[in-house]
Amino acid sequence: MGSWEASPAADDADQRNTKSASERPPTIHWLRRPHCKCSMALKSQLNVEDGNALQEQVAMLCNGDEVYGIGTILKLYAQGWPKALFIAPLEGPMVDWLRANGNRVEVVDGLAQFHEGGASLVTLMKMPGVLQKARRMATRIDELARPLGIRIIHAQWRAQQMVAGCLRKRGYRSVWQINNTMNRQRLYGLGQKLSHRLAKWGADLLLPASDAIGDNWRGCGVPMITIRNAAVPIYSQPNELPPTPVRCLVAGRLEHDKGHHLATEAVIRARQTGADVRLDIFGGPVEGNPYADALRQRIREAGCDDAIRLLGFQSDLRQRHQHYHLGFQCRISPEPCSLWVCETLVDGLPIVASATGGTPELVDDGVTGVLFRGDDVEDLSAKVLALVRDSAKLRNMRRKAFERGQQSFTLERFLRDTRNAYASVFG
C-alpha cells in the first residue's frame, strides 16, 4: 500500500485551530468529508448483532490478483464469512480461488492498484486523477451493492480504500484494514498528514494489523481498532521431536530484506561450536538470483552444504512446520504483522524473530520464541546457540507457542475481533 498507508491517526480539531496558518496541513480541495441524504437510510438498516446477517451486509474490496499477504487475509474472511460479497476490478488468482471456494464474487471494471512509490510529488500529483477513477468505480459498485443490501465496504488496498471513501458519500460505512507501515519522513512529514486527511475523508473505521502500524495513524480523527492477523488451525495438538539434530527453517522470498543470510550465518556459527543444527531455506527464486547465489557461496565456504539447504517455494510449507524445532523471521525492515509468525504460533513452532515492527506484539519473548535486535547477527547467533543447547526450554517453548497461537491467532478470534470492531463503531 506504500507510504500513503500507515496506521490510524486522528486530527485534533482543538490543536489544529491553535496552530498558525504556516503550521497547518494544506487544504486539499479534492478531499471533502462526504455527506449524503441517503446515508441515514442505509446506516439505519445496518445489523451488527446477528453474525449471519452481518456477513450479507459486507462487501470486501480486493484487487483480484492477490496470492499471499493480503490474499491470505482475504481468504480468512472468505472462509469465515461465506455470505460476504467480494468485489474486484480484475480477474486473477484471488477471484479464481473465491469462485472455487463457493464465495459470492463480482468483477467490476474500475480502479485497480496504482503505483505509490517513486517520487513523492509525482504520487501527490496522481491523486486527483485516481480519485476520479475511484468515483466512477464507486458508482458501478453502488448499482450492484445497494439491491443486495450491502452496508459496509471493507477495503485493504489504497486504491480500493479510495473507492470505499467515495461510497461513503452514498451512505455506506467505509472500513480500511491497514497492513503496511509508512515512511513518516516522506515529504518532510507531509505524507503522513496527507494520509491522515485521506483517512478522515474516506474512512469510518481503521483496522491496523498491529499497534506498530496504528501508531502512524494516531491523530487522524478516525476510530481505530487493532486486529492482528491470524491463521486457520491445522493441528489439534503440539508434537514432540527428538532433541537432535535441531532442525530449523526460514521462509520467504529470497531477497536481502528478508534476512535469510542472518539465519544462515547464525546456523553456521552454531555448527562451528559443535552443535548439530540444520537449516532449510524455503522461498525463491533460487535460480538467476544473485542473493541466492551469495547464500550458496557462503554455505559452501563454511562446508555446510549437507546441513543448510535451499528448497525453493513449497506449497505445503505449513504441513511441514511440526517437523522443525525452530523457525526464523529475520526481516530487516519493520514487519507490520507477519502472517507467517501467526501461522508458526498456531502450528506450535517456536520462532526466533527480529524485534521490529509489529513482531514483538506476536512473540512472547522467552516463552513462545525469542526476539533479537533487528539486523544484528551477533545477537541472533548468541540466542540461537543458547536455544540449541537447552532442549528442555525449546520443548517447553513448543508447547507454549501452540497454546498462544490457539488462544490469540486463530480464524475464530480474527472474525470475532472484526465483528466486535464493527459493533463498537456502527452498533
C-alpha positions as CSV (number, residue, x, y, z in Angstrom):
1,M,0.0,0.0,0.0
2,G,3.0,2.2,0.0
3,S,3.9,5.3,2.1
4,W,0.5,6.8,1.9
5,E,-0.7,4.0,4.1
6,A,0.2,3.8,7.7
7,S,-1.7,3.2,10.9
8,P,-4.8,5.0,12.2
9,A,-4.4,8.6,13.4
10,A,-6.7,11.4,14.4
11,D,-6.7,15.2,13.7
12,D,-7.3,17.0,16.9
13,A,-9.6,19.9,16.0
14,D,-8.7,22.0,19.1
15,Q,-4.9,21.6,18.4
16,R,-5.4,22.4,14.7
17,N,-7.3,25.6,15.4
18,T,-4.5,26.9,17.7
19,K,-1.8,26.5,15.1
20,S,-0.6,29.3,12.9
21,A,-1.5,29.2,9.2
22,S,2.0,28.2,8.3
23,E,1.9,25.2,10.6
24,R,-1.5,23.8,9.4
25,P,-1.7,21.0,6.9
26,P,-2.6,22.3,3.4
27,T,-6.2,22.4,2.4
28,I,-6.9,19.6,-0.1
29,H,-9.9,20.7,-2.1
30,W,-10.4,17.3,-3.8
31,L,-10.9,15.7,-0.4
32,R,-14.1,16.7,1.3
33,R,-15.9,14.9,4.1
34,P,-18.8,13.3,2.2
35,H,-22.4,14.0,3.2
36,C,-25.4,12.4,1.6
37,K,-29.2,12.4,2.2
38,C,-29.3,8.6,1.6
39,S,-26.7,7.9,4.3
40,M,-29.1,7.7,7.2
41,A,-31.4,5.4,5.3
42,L,-28.6,2.9,4.7
43,K,-27.0,3.2,8.1
44,S,-30.2,2.7,9.9
45,Q,-30.5,-0.7,8.3
46,L,-27.1,-1.9,9.4
47,N,-27.3,-5.1,11.6
48,V,-24.1,-5.8,13.5
49,E,-25.6,-8.1,16.2
50,D,-26.6,-11.0,14.0
51,G,-23.4,-12.6,12.6
52,N,-25.1,-14.3,9.7
53,A,-27.0,-11.1,8.8
54,L,-23.8,-9.0,9.1
55,Q,-21.9,-11.2,6.6
56,E,-24.6,-10.4,4.0
57,Q,-24.2,-6.7,4.5
58,V,-20.4,-6.7,3.9
59,A,-18.6,-6.2,0.6
60,M,-14.9,-6.9,0.7
61,L,-13.0,-5.0,-2.0
62,C,-9.9,-6.7,-3.4
63,N,-7.7,-6.4,-6.4
64,G,-8.4,-9.9,-7.8
65,D,-4.8,-10.9,-8.4
66,E,-3.6,-11.4,-4.8
67,V,-1.8,-14.6,-3.8
68,Y,-0.1,-14.3,-0.4
69,G,0.0,-11.4,2.1
70,I,-3.3,-9.6,1.7
71,G,-4.5,-12.5,-0.3
72,T,-4.2,-14.7,2.8
73,I,-6.2,-12.2,4.8
74,L,-8.9,-12.1,2.2
75,K,-9.1,-15.9,2.3
76,L,-9.6,-15.8,6.1
77,Y,-12.6,-13.6,5.6
78,A,-13.8,-15.8,2.8
79,Q,-13.6,-18.9,4.9
80,G,-15.2,-17.4,8.0
81,W,-17.8,-15.3,6.3
82,P,-19.1,-17.3,3.3
83,K,-22.0,-15.0,2.8
84,A,-19.9,-11.8,2.4
85,L,-19.6,-10.3,-1.1
86,F,-16.2,-9.9,-2.7
87,I,-15.7,-7.3,-5.4
88,A,-12.6,-7.0,-7.6
89,P,-11.7,-4.8,-10.6
90,L,-9.6,-7.6,-12.2
91,E,-9.8,-11.3,-12.9
92,G,-6.9,-13.2,-11.3
93,P,-5.8,-15.9,-8.8
94,M,-7.8,-14.4,-5.9
95,V,-11.0,-14.3,-7.9
96,D,-10.4,-17.8,-9.1
97,W,-9.9,-19.0,-5.6
98,L,-13.0,-17.3,-4.3
99,R,-15.2,-18.9,-7.0
100,A,-13.7,-22.3,-6.3
101,N,-14.4,-21.8,-2.6
102,G,-18.1,-21.0,-3.3
103,N,-18.0,-17.4,-2.3
104,R,-20.0,-14.6,-3.8
105,V,-17.7,-12.6,-6.1
106,E,-18.2,-10.0,-8.7
107,V,-15.7,-8.4,-11.1
108,V,-16.5,-4.7,-11.5
109,D,-14.3,-2.9,-14.1
110,G,-12.5,0.0,-12.5
111,L,-9.6,1.3,-10.4
112,A,-7.0,-1.4,-9.5
113,Q,-3.8,-0.6,-7.7
114,F,-1.8,2.4,-8.6
115,H,1.9,2.9,-8.1
116,E,2.6,5.0,-5.0
117,G,6.4,4.5,-4.9
118,G,9.0,6.7,-6.5
119,A,9.0,10.5,-6.2
120,S,6.6,11.8,-3.6
121,L,5.5,14.8,-5.6
122,V,4.6,12.5,-8.5
123,T,2.5,10.4,-6.3
124,L,0.7,13.5,-5.0
125,M,0.0,14.7,-8.5
126,K,-1.6,11.4,-9.4
127,M,-4.2,11.6,-6.6
128,P,-6.9,13.8,-8.2
129,G,-7.0,11.6,-11.3
130,V,-7.0,8.5,-9.2
131,L,-9.9,9.9,-7.2
132,Q,-11.9,10.5,-10.4
133,K,-11.4,6.8,-11.3
134,A,-12.4,5.8,-7.8
135,R,-15.7,7.8,-8.1
136,R,-16.6,6.1,-11.3
137,M,-16.0,2.7,-9.8
138,A,-18.0,3.6,-6.8
139,T,-20.9,4.4,-9.0
140,R,-20.7,0.9,-10.6
141,I,-20.4,-0.8,-7.2
142,D,-23.3,1.1,-5.8
143,E,-25.5,-0.1,-8.6
144,L,-24.5,-3.7,-7.7
145,A,-24.4,-3.5,-3.9
146,R,-27.5,-1.5,-3.0
147,P,-30.0,-4.0,-4.2
148,L,-28.1,-6.8,-2.4
149,G,-28.4,-5.0,1.0
150,I,-24.7,-4.2,1.3
151,R,-24.0,-1.6,4.1
152,I,-20.3,-2.0,4.9
153,I,-17.4,-1.6,2.4
154,H,-14.3,-3.2,3.7
155,A,-11.1,-2.4,1.8
156,Q,-7.4,-3.5,2.0
157,W,-5.5,-1.7,-0.8
158,R,-5.1,2.1,-1.2
159,A,-7.0,2.2,-4.5
160,Q,-9.9,0.2,-3.0
161,Q,-9.8,2.4,0.1
162,M,-10.4,5.4,-2.1
163,V,-13.3,3.7,-3.7
164,A,-14.7,2.9,-0.3
165,G,-14.3,6.6,0.6
166,C,-16.3,7.6,-2.4
167,L,-19.0,5.1,-1.4
168,R,-19.3,6.9,2.0
169,K,-20.9,9.7,0.1
170,R,-23.6,7.3,-0.9
171,G,-24.3,6.2,2.7
172,Y,-22.1,3.1,3.1
173,R,-19.8,2.5,6.0
174,S,-16.2,2.5,5.0
175,V,-13.7,0.3,6.7
176,W,-10.0,0.4,5.9
177,Q,-7.8,-2.5,7.0
178,I,-4.2,-1.3,7.2
179,N,-1.5,-3.9,6.7
180,N,1.5,-1.8,5.7
181,T,3.6,0.7,7.5
182,M,4.5,4.2,6.3
183,N,7.5,6.5,6.0
184,R,6.8,9.3,8.4
185,Q,9.6,11.4,6.9
186,R,8.2,11.4,3.3
187,L,7.7,14.9,2.0
188,Y,9.2,16.1,5.3
189,G,6.2,14.7,7.2
190,L,3.6,16.0,4.8
191,G,3.0,12.5,3.5
192,Q,1.7,11.3,6.9
193,K,-0.5,14.4,7.2
194,L,-2.0,13.8,3.8
195,S,-2.6,10.1,4.7
196,H,-4.5,11.3,7.8
197,R,-6.6,13.7,5.8
198,L,-7.3,11.0,3.3
199,A,-8.5,8.7,6.1
200,K,-10.6,11.3,7.7
201,W,-12.3,11.9,4.4
202,G,-12.8,8.3,3.4
203,A,-13.0,6.0,6.4
204,D,-15.4,5.4,9.3
205,L,-13.1,2.8,10.9
206,L,-9.4,1.9,10.6
207,L,-8.2,-1.6,11.4
208,P,-4.4,-1.7,11.7
209,A,-2.9,-5.2,11.9
210,S,-0.6,-4.1,14.8
211,D,-0.2,-1.3,17.3
212,A,3.1,-0.5,15.5
213,I,1.1,0.2,12.3
214,G,-1.6,2.0,14.3
215,D,0.9,4.5,15.8
216,N,1.3,6.0,12.4
217,W,-2.4,6.9,12.2
218,R,-2.9,8.4,15.7
219,G,-4.3,11.8,15.3
220,C,-6.3,11.4,12.1
221,G,-9.7,11.6,13.8
222,V,-11.0,8.2,12.7
223,P,-11.8,5.4,15.2
224,M,-9.1,2.8,15.2
225,I,-9.0,-0.8,16.5
226,T,-6.1,-3.1,16.1
227,I,-6.9,-6.5,14.6
228,R,-3.9,-8.8,14.4
229,N,-3.6,-11.3,11.7
230,A,-4.4,-15.0,12.1
231,A,-4.3,-18.5,10.7
232,V,-6.6,-21.4,10.2
233,P,-5.6,-24.2,12.7
234,I,-4.4,-27.4,11.0
235,Y,-3.1,-29.2,14.0
236,S,-5.1,-30.4,17.1
237,Q,-2.1,-30.5,19.4
238,P,1.6,-29.7,19.6
239,N,4.1,-32.5,18.9
240,E,7.5,-33.5,20.2
241,L,10.7,-34.1,18.3
242,P,13.9,-35.9,19.1
243,P,16.3,-33.4,20.7
244,T,18.9,-33.7,17.9
245,P,19.5,-32.7,15.3
246,V,17.9,-29.3,15.9
247,R,16.0,-28.6,12.6
248,C,15.3,-25.0,11.7
249,L,13.7,-23.3,8.8
250,V,13.3,-19.8,7.4
251,A,10.8,-18.9,4.7
252,G,10.1,-16.0,2.4
253,R,11.2,-14.5,-0.9
254,L,15.0,-14.8,-1.4
255,E,16.0,-11.1,-1.0
256,H,18.2,-9.2,1.3
257,D,15.4,-7.6,3.3
258,K,14.0,-11.0,4.4
259,G,17.3,-11.7,6.2
260,H,17.9,-15.3,5.2
261,H,21.6,-14.5,5.3
262,L,21.3,-13.7,9.0
263,A,19.7,-17.1,9.7
264,T,22.3,-18.8,7.6
265,E,25.1,-17.2,9.4
266,A,23.6,-18.0,12.9
267,V,23.3,-21.7,12.0
268,I,26.9,-21.7,10.6
269,R,28.2,-20.2,13.8
270,A,26.2,-22.7,15.9
271,R,27.6,-25.6,13.9
272,Q,31.2,-24.3,14.4
273,T,30.7,-24.8,18.1
274,G,29.9,-28.4,17.5
275,A,26.1,-28.1,17.8
276,D,24.1,-30.4,15.5
277,V,21.8,-27.8,14.0
278,R,20.4,-27.8,10.4
279,L,18.6,-25.2,8.3
280,D,16.1,-25.4,5.5
281,I,15.6,-22.3,3.5
282,F,12.2,-22.0,1.7
283,G,11.5,-19.4,-0.9
284,G,12.8,-18.3,-4.2
285,P,13.7,-17.6,-6.9
286,V,16.6,-20.0,-6.4
287,E,17.9,-19.6,-9.9
288,G,19.1,-16.4,-11.6
289,N,19.1,-14.7,-8.2
290,P,22.3,-13.1,-7.0
291,Y,21.1,-13.2,-3.4
292,A,20.5,-16.9,-3.6
293,D,23.9,-17.3,-5.3
294,A,25.6,-15.4,-2.4
295,L,23.8,-17.7,0.1
296,R,25.1,-20.8,-1.7
297,Q,28.6,-19.4,-1.7
298,R,28.6,-18.7,2.0
299,I,27.2,-22.2,2.7
300,R,29.9,-23.8,0.5
301,E,32.7,-21.8,2.1
302,A,31.5,-22.9,5.6
303,G,31.4,-26.6,4.5
304,C,27.7,-26.8,5.4
305,D,26.2,-28.0,2.1
306,D,24.7,-31.0,3.8
307,A,23.3,-29.0,6.7
308,I,21.9,-25.9,5.0
309,R,19.6,-26.4,2.0
310,L,17.8,-24.1,-0.4
311,L,14.5,-25.8,-1.1
312,G,12.6,-23.2,-3.1
313,F,8.9,-22.4,-2.8
314,Q,6.8,-25.2,-1.4
315,S,3.0,-25.1,-1.3
316,D,2.8,-27.4,1.7
317,L,5.1,-25.3,4.0
318,R,2.6,-25.3,6.9
319,Q,2.2,-29.1,6.8
320,R,6.0,-29.2,7.4
321,H,6.0,-26.8,10.4
322,Q,5.8,-29.5,13.0
323,H,8.8,-31.3,11.5
324,Y,11.1,-28.5,12.8
325,H,12.3,-27.3,16.2
326,L,12.6,-23.7,15.4
327,G,11.7,-21.1,12.8
328,F,13.4,-17.8,11.9
329,Q,11.9,-14.5,11.0
330,C,14.8,-12.2,10.2
331,R,13.3,-9.4,8.2
332,I,15.4,-6.2,8.3
333,S,12.8,-3.6,7.7
334,P,9.9,-3.4,10.2
335,E,7.4,-6.3,9.7
336,P,3.9,-4.8,10.1
337,C,2.2,-8.1,11.4
338,S,3.8,-11.2,10.0
339,L,1.3,-13.7,8.8
340,W,4.0,-16.4,8.8
341,V,4.7,-15.8,12.5
342,C,1.0,-16.2,13.2
343,E,1.0,-19.4,11.3
344,T,4.0,-20.8,13.2
345,L,2.5,-20.0,16.5
346,V,-0.8,-21.6,15.6
347,D,1.1,-24.7,14.5
348,G,3.2,-24.8,17.6
349,L,6.6,-23.9,16.1
350,P,8.7,-21.6,18.3
351,I,10.2,-18.6,16.4
352,V,13.4,-16.6,16.6
353,A,12.2,-13.2,15.3
354,S,13.5,-9.7,14.7
355,A,12.2,-7.3,17.3
356,T,10.9,-4.7,14.8
357,G,7.5,-3.5,13.7
358,G,4.6,-5.5,15.0
359,T,6.5,-8.7,15.6
360,P,7.1,-8.1,19.4
361,E,3.3,-8.0,19.7
362,L,3.1,-11.6,18.5
363,V,6.0,-13.3,20.1
364,D,6.2,-13.6,23.9
365,D,9.9,-13.2,24.3
366,G,11.5,-16.1,26.1
367,V,8.2,-18.0,26.3
368,T,6.9,-18.7,22.8
369,G,10.0,-17.7,21.0
370,V,13.0,-15.3,21.2
371,L,13.4,-11.8,19.9
372,F,16.7,-10.4,18.7
373,R,17.8,-7.0,17.7
374,G,17.0,-6.4,14.0
375,D,19.8,-6.9,11.5
376,D,22.2,-7.9,14.4
377,V,23.8,-11.3,13.5
378,E,25.8,-11.3,16.8
379,D,22.7,-11.1,18.9
380,L,20.8,-13.6,16.7
381,S,23.7,-16.1,16.8
382,A,24.0,-16.0,20.6
383,K,20.3,-16.5,21.1
384,V,20.1,-19.4,18.6
385,L,23.1,-21.1,20.2
386,A,21.5,-20.8,23.7
387,L,18.3,-22.4,22.5
388,V,20.1,-25.2,20.7
389,R,21.9,-26.1,23.9
390,D,18.7,-26.1,26.0
391,S,16.5,-28.8,24.7
392,A,14.1,-28.7,27.7
393,K,13.5,-25.0,27.1
394,L,13.0,-25.5,23.4
395,R,10.5,-28.3,24.1
396,N,8.5,-26.1,26.6
397,M,8.6,-23.2,24.1
398,R,7.0,-25.5,21.6
399,R,4.0,-26.2,23.9
400,K,3.7,-22.5,24.9
401,A,3.8,-21.4,21.2
402,F,0.9,-23.7,20.4
403,E,-1.1,-22.5,23.4
404,R,-0.6,-18.9,22.5
405,G,-1.4,-19.5,18.8
406,Q,-4.6,-21.3,19.6
407,Q,-5.7,-18.6,22.1
408,S,-4.7,-15.5,20.1
409,F,-4.2,-16.1,16.4
410,T,-6.9,-18.3,15.1
411,L,-9.5,-17.5,12.5
412,E,-12.3,-17.6,15.1
413,R,-10.5,-14.8,17.1
414,F,-9.9,-12.8,13.9
415,L,-13.5,-12.8,12.9
416,R,-14.8,-12.1,16.4
417,D,-12.5,-9.1,16.6
418,T,-13.7,-7.8,13.3
419,R,-17.3,-8.2,14.2
420,N,-16.7,-6.5,17.6
421,A,-14.9,-3.6,15.9
422,Y,-17.9,-3.1,13.6
423,A,-20.3,-3.2,16.6
424,S,-18.2,-0.8,18.6
425,V,-18.4,1.9,15.9
426,F,-21.6,1.0,13.9
427,G,-23.7,-0.6,16.6
